[in-house]
Amino acid sequence: MTEVFVRVEVDPGPAHEDGLSLRFKRAGEALAVRSVPYESDEGLAGRWEAHAVDDPDGLSRGAATAVLVEDSSDGQAWVVLGGRQGLLLVHEDTRATARVPYLLLSASASLR
């Protein structure tokens, strides 16, 4: 049976200093994603590779997962999940990196 909620559980580390625990109401099934549209805090926009990481250094990389969830402002949105240390994002053009606990993207966002 599919869970009603999608849980985001991130340990303290580079993606979130204090750690994070959230839940979203599921509106669809999970899918693996390789890249997402994103703009970093520094203003670098474009496509970013999305990696799930379980270690603070980001050396152990796995597949990120996206799940369609209910969103109070847009109706539905994608939540992109990583591992215990969140997501490691790598800009496809510059190879710059960013660490985030999770992403919440528009349901119309182009996920690959």
PyRosetta script that sets phi, psi and omega in degrees:
from pyrosetta import init, pose_from_sequence

init()
pose = pose_from_sequence("MTEVFVRVEVDPGPAHEDGLSLRFKRAGEALAVRSVPYESDEGLAGRWEAHAVDDPDGLSRGAATAVLVEDSSDGQAWVVLGGRQGLLLVHEDTRATARVPYLLLSASASLR")
pose.set_psi(1, 137.3)
pose.set_omega(1, 179.6)
pose.set_phi(2, -76.7)
pose.set_psi(2, 136.3)
pose.set_omega(2, 177.9)
pose.set_phi(3, -63.9)
pose.set_psi(3, 147.9)
pose.set_omega(3, 177.7)
pose.set_phi(4, -74.5)
pose.set_psi(4, -32.2)
pose.set_omega(4, -176.9)
pose.set_phi(5, -115.6)
pose.set_psi(5, 149.9)
pose.set_omega(5, 172.4)
pose.set_phi(6, -102.7)
pose.set_psi(6, 125.1)
pose.set_omega(6, -178.2)
pose.set_phi(7, -102.1)
pose.set_psi(7, 137.3)
pose.set_omega(7, 173.0)
pose.set_phi(8, -111.4)
pose.set_psi(8, 114.0)
pose.set_omega(8, -179.5)
pose.set_phi(9, -125.0)
pose.set_psi(9, 111.4)
pose.set_omega(9, -178.7)
pose.set_phi(10, -124.7)
pose.set_psi(10, 128.7)
pose.set_omega(10, 177.8)
pose.set_phi(11, -75.0)
pose.set_psi(11, 156.9)
pose.set_omega(11, 174.9)
pose.set_phi(12, -55.9)
pose.set_psi(12, 136.8)
pose.set_omega(12, -178.5)
pose.set_phi(13, 167.3)
pose.set_psi(13, -159.4)
pose.set_omega(13, -175.6)
pose.set_phi(14, -61.6)
pose.set_psi(14, -30.7)
pose.set_omega(14, -178.5)
pose.set_phi(15, -77.4)
pose.set_psi(15, -30.5)
pose.set_omega(15, 178.7)
pose.set_phi(16, -158.1)
pose.set_psi(16, 116.9)
pose.set_omega(16, -172.8)
pose.set_phi(17, -53.6)
pose.set_psi(17, -42.3)
pose.set_omega(17, -175.5)
pose.set_phi(18, -99.2)
pose.set_psi(18, -3.7)
pose.set_omega(18, -172.0)
pose.set_phi(19, 84.3)
pose.set_psi(19, 170.5)
pose.set_omega(19, -172.3)
pose.set_phi(20, -154.4)
pose.set_psi(20, 141.2)
pose.set_omega(20, 175.3)
pose.set_phi(21, -140.5)
pose.set_psi(21, 114.3)
pose.set_omega(21, -179.1)
pose.set_phi(22, -135.2)
pose.set_psi(22, 166.5)
pose.set_omega(22, 170.7)
pose.set_phi(23, -144.6)
pose.set_psi(23, 148.2)
pose.set_omega(23, 179.1)
pose.set_phi(24, -127.7)
pose.set_psi(24, 147.9)
pose.set_omega(24, 177.6)
pose.set_phi(25, -79.4)
pose.set_psi(25, 122.8)
pose.set_omega(25, -176.7)
pose.set_phi(26, -65.8)
pose.set_psi(26, 139.2)
pose.set_omega(26, 175.3)
pose.set_phi(27, -126.5)
pose.set_psi(27, 0.9)
pose.set_omega(27, -179.0)
pose.set_phi(28, -167.7)
pose.set_psi(28, -179.8)
pose.set_omega(28, -178.7)
pose.set_phi(29, -85.7)
pose.set_psi(29, 157.9)
pose.set_omega(29, 179.1)
pose.set_phi(30, -77.5)
pose.set_psi(30, 148.3)
pose.set_omega(30, 172.9)
pose.set_phi(31, -140.8)
pose.set_psi(31, 149.0)
pose.set_omega(31, 177.7)
pose.set_phi(32, -76.8)
pose.set_psi(32, 140.3)
pose.set_omega(32, 177.5)
pose.set_phi(33, -128.1)
pose.set_psi(33, 145.8)
pose.set_omega(33, 177.5)
pose.set_phi(34, -104.1)
pose.set_psi(34, -33.0)
pose.set_omega(34, -179.1)
pose.set_phi(35, -147.8)
pose.set_psi(35, 153.8)
pose.set_omega(35, -176.5)
pose.set_phi(36, -140.3)
pose.set_psi(36, 156.2)
pose.set_omega(36, 170.6)
pose.set_phi(37, -79.8)
pose.set_psi(37, 139.0)
pose.set_omega(37, -176.8)
pose.set_phi(38, -160.2)
pose.set_psi(38, 150.4)
pose.set_omega(38, 170.2)
pose.set_phi(39, -124.0)
pose.set_psi(39, 122.1)
pose.set_omega(39, -176.7)
pose.set_phi(40, -71.6)
pose.set_psi(40, 168.2)
pose.set_omega(40, 176.2)
pose.set_phi(41, -60.0)
pose.set_psi(41, -25.1)
pose.set_omega(41, 179.4)
pose.set_phi(42, -84.9)
pose.set_psi(42, -1.9)
pose.set_omega(42, 177.7)
pose.set_phi(43, 90.7)
pose.set_psi(43, 12.1)
pose.set_omega(43, 178.7)
pose.set_phi(44, -85.5)
pose.set_psi(44, 111.5)
pose.set_omega(44, -176.1)
pose.set_phi(45, -107.3)
pose.set_psi(45, 161.5)
pose.set_omega(45, 176.5)
pose.set_phi(46, 138.9)
pose.set_psi(46, -157.6)
pose.set_omega(46, 178.0)
pose.set_phi(47, -91.4)
pose.set_psi(47, 137.9)
pose.set_omega(47, -179.0)
pose.set_phi(48, -127.2)
pose.set_psi(48, 133.8)
pose.set_omega(48, 169.0)
pose.set_phi(49, -65.1)
pose.set_psi(49, 141.0)
pose.set_omega(49, -179.8)
pose.set_phi(50, -117.1)
pose.set_psi(50, 120.8)
pose.set_omega(50, -179.5)
pose.set_phi(51, -122.7)
pose.set_psi(51, 134.0)
pose.set_omega(51, 171.2)
pose.set_phi(52, -80.2)
pose.set_psi(52, 131.9)
pose.set_omega(52, 179.5)
pose.set_phi(53, -128.1)
pose.set_psi(53, 141.5)
pose.set_omega(53, 179.8)
pose.set_phi(54, -110.5)
pose.set_psi(54, -9.4)
pose.set_omega(54, -179.5)
pose.set_phi(55, -117.2)
pose.set_psi(55, 147.9)
pose.set_omega(55, -177.3)
pose.set_phi(56, -57.9)
pose.set_psi(56, -30.5)
pose.set_omega(56, -179.2)
pose.set_phi(57, -79.6)
pose.set_psi(57, -12.6)
pose.set_omega(57, 179.4)
pose.set_phi(58, 73.2)
pose.set_psi(58, 22.9)
pose.set_omega(58, -177.8)
pose.set_phi(59, -82.7)
pose.set_psi(59, -31.3)
pose.set_omega(59, 179.2)
pose.set_phi(60, -94.0)
pose.set_psi(60, 101.2)
pose.set_omega(60, -174.1)
pose.set_phi(61, -109.4)
pose.set_psi(61, 138.5)
pose.set_omega(61, 176.2)
pose.set_phi(62, -131.9)
pose.set_psi(62, -174.4)
pose.set_omega(62, -178.9)
pose.set_phi(63, -76.6)
pose.set_psi(63, 134.5)
pose.set_omega(63, 171.7)
pose.set_phi(64, -78.1)
pose.set_psi(64, 156.9)
pose.set_omega(64, -177.8)
pose.set_phi(65, -126.2)
pose.set_psi(65, 139.5)
pose.set_omega(65, 174.9)
pose.set_phi(66, -117.6)
pose.set_psi(66, 139.6)
pose.set_omega(66, 178.2)
pose.set_phi(67, -134.5)
pose.set_psi(67, 133.0)
pose.set_omega(67, 174.6)
pose.set_phi(68, -73.5)
pose.set_psi(68, 127.1)
pose.set_omega(68, -177.8)
pose.set_phi(69, -129.0)
pose.set_psi(69, 163.8)
pose.set_omega(69, 175.6)
pose.set_phi(70, -74.9)
pose.set_psi(70, 139.6)
pose.set_omega(70, -179.2)
pose.set_phi(71, -134.4)
pose.set_psi(71, 129.7)
pose.set_omega(71, -174.7)
pose.set_phi(72, -66.5)
pose.set_psi(72, -27.4)
pose.set_omega(72, -177.4)
pose.set_phi(73, -91.7)
pose.set_psi(73, -38.1)
pose.set_omega(73, -176.0)
pose.set_phi(74, -107.8)
pose.set_psi(74, -5.4)
pose.set_omega(74, -175.3)
pose.set_phi(75, 93.3)
pose.set_psi(75, -57.9)
pose.set_omega(75, 176.1)
pose.set_phi(76, -141.4)
pose.set_psi(76, 154.0)
pose.set_omega(76, 178.5)
pose.set_phi(77, -152.2)
pose.set_psi(77, 161.7)
pose.set_omega(77, 173.4)
pose.set_phi(78, -90.1)
pose.set_psi(78, 130.7)
pose.set_omega(78, 166.8)
pose.set_phi(79, -105.2)
pose.set_psi(79, 126.0)
pose.set_omega(79, -179.8)
pose.set_phi(80, -104.4)
pose.set_psi(80, 122.2)
pose.set_omega(80, -173.3)
pose.set_phi(81, -110.9)
pose.set_psi(81, 148.1)
pose.set_omega(81, 174.8)
pose.set_phi(82, -117.3)
pose.set_psi(82, -143.6)
pose.set_omega(82, -179.4)
pose.set_phi(83, -102.4)
pose.set_psi(83, -158.2)
pose.set_omega(83, -178.2)
pose.set_phi(84, -63.3)
pose.set_psi(84, -21.1)
pose.set_omega(84, 176.0)
pose.set_phi(85, -110.6)
pose.set_psi(85, 24.1)
pose.set_omega(85, 174.0)
pose.set_phi(86, 77.2)
pose.set_psi(86, -142.9)
pose.set_omega(86, -176.8)
pose.set_phi(87, -113.4)
pose.set_psi(87, 142.6)
pose.set_omega(87, 167.3)
pose.set_phi(88, -108.8)
pose.set_psi(88, 119.9)
pose.set_omega(88, 179.3)
pose.set_phi(89, -105.4)
pose.set_psi(89, 136.8)
pose.set_omega(89, 179.8)
pose.set_phi(90, -125.4)
pose.set_psi(90, 117.7)
pose.set_omega(90, -179.7)
pose.set_phi(91, -63.5)
pose.set_psi(91, 127.3)
pose.set_omega(91, -173.2)
pose.set_phi(92, -65.2)
pose.set_psi(92, -30.2)
pose.set_omega(92, -177.6)
pose.set_phi(93, -90.3)
pose.set_psi(93, -44.6)
pose.set_omega(93, -173.0)
pose.set_phi(94, -99.4)
pose.set_psi(94, -16.4)
pose.set_omega(94, -175.6)
pose.set_phi(95, 68.9)
pose.set_psi(95, 12.0)
pose.set_omega(95, 172.5)
pose.set_phi(96, -61.6)
pose.set_psi(96, 152.9)
pose.set_omega(96, -179.0)
pose.set_phi(97, -120.6)
pose.set_psi(97, 155.9)
pose.set_omega(97, 174.6)
pose.set_phi(98, -143.7)
pose.set_psi(98, 146.8)
pose.set_omega(98, 176.2)
pose.set_phi(99, -115.4)
pose.set_psi(99, 127.5)
pose.set_omega(99, 178.3)
pose.set_phi(100, -137.6)
pose.set_psi(100, 150.5)
pose.set_omega(100, 179.1)
pose.set_phi(101, -70.5)
pose.set_psi(101, -35.5)
pose.set_omega(101, 178.9)
pose.set_phi(102, -169.3)
pose.set_psi(102, 170.7)
pose.set_omega(102, 174.2)
pose.set_phi(103, -126.2)
pose.set_psi(103, 144.9)
pose.set_omega(103, 171.9)
pose.set_phi(104, -120.0)
pose.set_psi(104, 112.8)
pose.set_omega(104, -174.1)
pose.set_phi(105, -119.2)
pose.set_psi(105, 154.1)
pose.set_omega(105, 177.4)
pose.set_phi(106, -55.2)
pose.set_psi(106, 147.0)
pose.set_omega(106, 178.3)
pose.set_phi(107, -62.8)
pose.set_psi(107, -20.0)
pose.set_omega(107, 178.6)
pose.set_phi(108, -90.1)
pose.set_psi(108, -1.3)
pose.set_omega(108, -179.3)
pose.set_phi(109, -61.0)
pose.set_psi(109, 143.1)
pose.set_omega(109, -180.0)
pose.set_phi(110, -84.7)
pose.set_psi(110, 102.7)
pose.set_omega(110, 176.8)
pose.set_phi(111, -98.8)
pose.set_psi(111, 140.9)
pose.set_omega(111, 177.3)
pose.set_phi(112, -124.5)
pose.dump_pdb("model.pdb")
